[in-house]
Amino acid sequence: MNIIAWIILGLLAGAIAKAIYPGRQGGGILATMILGIIGAFIGGSIVSLINTGTLQLTASTLSIPGLIVAIIGAIIAIFIWGLITRRSTV
């Protein structure tokens, strides 16, 4: 997939995932794009694992099913990032 398609998929998936995920997530447009691209890799790898039974590092394509997979992957990435950056309130 070319770089422009990666950017478009990243922006769309990251923005939709941030809108769906409860709470406030910081970051600007660049963070949203990176989150969406990471989500495309996470989602594509999970779908590849389900379909073939092997874990392959693949990304979803710029299509409606690919966008849905990238959104799910971006939500997972938001959750993991929240676990990593969570501060204890003691």
C-alpha positions as CSV (number, residue, x, y, z in Angstrom):
1,M,0.0,0.0,0.0
2,N,1.4,3.4,-0.9
3,I,2.2,6.1,1.7
4,I,-0.8,8.3,0.8
5,A,-3.2,5.4,1.4
6,W,-1.4,4.7,4.8
7,I,-1.9,8.3,5.8
8,I,-5.6,8.3,4.8
9,L,-6.2,4.9,6.5
10,G,-4.3,6.1,9.6
11,L,-6.3,9.4,9.9
12,L,-9.6,7.8,9.4
13,A,-9.1,4.8,11.7
14,G,-7.4,6.8,14.4
15,A,-10.0,9.6,14.5
16,I,-12.9,7.1,14.6
17,A,-11.2,5.0,17.3
18,K,-10.6,8.1,19.4
19,A,-14.3,9.1,19.0
20,I,-15.5,5.6,20.0
21,Y,-13.1,5.0,22.9
22,P,-14.4,6.4,26.2
23,G,-12.4,9.0,28.0
24,R,-10.0,11.7,26.7
25,Q,-7.0,10.8,24.7
26,G,-4.4,13.5,24.1
27,G,-2.4,14.0,21.0
28,G,-2.9,16.0,17.8
29,I,-3.3,14.9,14.2
30,L,0.1,13.2,14.0
31,A,-0.6,11.1,17.0
32,T,-4.0,10.2,15.6
33,M,-2.4,9.2,12.3
34,I,0.3,7.1,14.0
35,L,-2.4,5.4,16.2
36,G,-4.4,4.5,13.1
37,I,-1.4,3.1,11.3
38,I,-0.5,1.0,14.3
39,G,-4.1,0.0,14.6
40,A,-4.0,-1.2,10.9
41,F,-1.0,-3.4,11.7
42,I,-2.6,-4.8,14.9
43,G,-6.0,-5.4,13.2
44,G,-4.4,-6.9,10.1
45,S,-2.2,-9.2,12.1
46,I,-5.2,-10.4,14.2
47,V,-7.3,-11.1,11.1
48,S,-4.3,-12.9,9.5
49,L,-4.0,-15.0,12.7
50,I,-7.7,-15.9,12.6
51,N,-7.8,-16.7,8.9
52,T,-4.5,-18.6,8.5
53,G,-3.6,-19.7,12.0
54,T,-0.2,-18.1,11.8
55,L,0.8,-14.7,13.1
56,Q,2.0,-12.5,10.2
57,L,2.8,-8.8,10.4
58,T,0.3,-7.5,7.8
59,A,-1.7,-4.3,7.6
60,S,-5.3,-3.9,6.5
61,T,-6.1,-2.4,3.1
62,L,-7.8,0.9,2.3
63,S,-11.3,-0.6,2.0
64,I,-14.4,-0.7,4.2
65,P,-13.5,-4.0,5.8
66,G,-9.9,-2.9,6.1
67,L,-11.0,0.3,7.8
68,I,-13.2,-1.6,10.3
69,V,-10.2,-3.9,11.1
70,A,-7.9,-0.8,11.5
71,I,-10.4,0.9,13.8
72,I,-10.6,-2.2,16.0
73,G,-6.8,-2.4,16.0
74,A,-6.6,1.3,16.9
75,I,-9.0,0.8,19.8
76,I,-6.7,-2.0,21.1
77,A,-3.7,0.3,20.7
78,I,-5.5,3.1,22.7
79,F,-6.2,0.5,25.4
80,I,-2.6,-0.7,25.5
81,W,-1.2,2.8,25.5
82,G,-3.6,3.7,28.4
83,L,-2.2,0.7,30.4
84,I,1.4,1.8,29.7
85,T,0.9,5.4,30.6
86,R,-1.5,5.0,33.5
87,R,-0.4,6.8,36.6
88,S,-1.2,5.4,40.0
89,T,-3.3,7.6,42.3
90,V,-1.8,6.9,45.7
